[in-house]
Structures are given as C-alpha cells and as structure tokens.
Amino acid sequence: MRFNPLTDHERYLDKDPKDMSLTELRMLLKIKRMDLQLGWNEFEGKIKFWQRVVRSVRESGMVDQVREGIQTYLQNKSPKE
C-alpha cells in the first residue's frame, strides 16, 4: 500500500496524535513536512515573481521617467520669485 498525500492526508486530520501508532505518526510528520515545503515553495515563487517585475520595470527605464516627471511637476508647482 502506497501513501498518496493528495487523498490519504484526510485519514489523519481527525485523529489525536496521542492515539496514533508509530506508523501513523510518521505519516503525519511526512504530511506536515510536505505542507511546509509546498508553502515555502509558493512563498519563494511569489518573491521571485515580484523580483522579476521590479527588475523589468527598472530595466525599461520607467523608474527614471517617473522620477523626472515628478521633479518637473514639483519644479513647476513651486512658487516662482
């Protein structure tokens, strides 16, 4: 019998760890590790995605254009003597 984490994890949700056998505790630990790894992989993926977005915006020159636009706006808005 093979363990399928996509369906077999439900067998361990309602059971108290005190009432589990050693094999069941190992499976529960394996499930928790897999959940943690999946969560970490998702978190890293989101970070890498936003790093790529920021890098693309920076390389496109949009940051400099926005800076120049803001500086021009502030210079035009300041009171002239």
C-alpha positions in Angstrom: 0.0 0.0 0.0 1.4 3.4 -1.1 0.7 6.7 0.6 -1.0 9.3 -1.5 -0.6 12.7 0.1 -3.4 14.2 -2.0 -6.0 11.8 -0.6 -4.6 9.9 2.4 -3.9 13.1 4.5 -7.6 13.2 5.4 -7.2 10.0 7.4 -5.0 11.8 9.9 -6.9 15.1 10.4 -9.4 14.0 13.0 -7.2 11.7 15.0 -5.4 12.8 18.1 -1.6 12.2 17.8 -1.7 10.5 21.3 -4.0 7.8 19.8 -1.8 7.2 16.7 0.5 4.4 16.1 4.2 4.9 15.2 3.5 4.5 11.5 0.6 6.9 11.6 2.8 9.5 13.4 5.5 9.1 10.8 2.9 9.7 8.0 1.5 12.7 9.9 5.1 14.1 10.2 5.6 13.4 6.5 2.4 15.2 5.6 3.4 18.2 7.8 6.8 18.4 6.2 5.3 18.3 2.7 2.8 21.0 3.6 5.6 23.2 4.9 7.7 22.6 1.8 4.8 23.4 -0.5 4.2 26.6 1.4 7.8 27.6 1.3 8.0 26.9 -2.5 4.9 29.0 -3.0 6.4 31.9 -0.9 9.7 31.7 -2.9 7.8 31.7 -6.2 6.0 34.9 -5.2 9.2 36.6 -4.2 10.9 35.6 -7.5 7.9 36.8 -9.4 8.0 40.3 -7.8 11.8 40.5 -8.2 11.3 39.9 -12.0 8.6 42.5 -12.2 10.8 45.1 -10.3 13.8 44.2 -12.5 11.7 44.6 -15.7 10.4 48.0 -14.6 13.8 49.2 -13.6 15.4 48.0 -16.9 12.6 49.5 -19.0 13.6 53.0 -17.7 10.1 53.7 -16.3 11.5 54.5 -12.9 13.7 57.3 -14.3 10.8 58.6 -16.3 8.6 58.8 -13.3 11.3 60.5 -11.3 11.9 63.1 -14.0 8.1 63.6 -14.2 7.8 64.2 -10.5 10.8 66.5 -10.4 9.3 68.5 -13.3 5.9 68.7 -11.7 7.4 69.8 -8.4 9.6 72.5 -10.1 6.6 73.8 -12.0 4.4 73.8 -8.9 6.9 75.6 -6.6 6.3 79.4 -6.2 8.4 81.5 -8.6 10.2 84.5 -7.2 
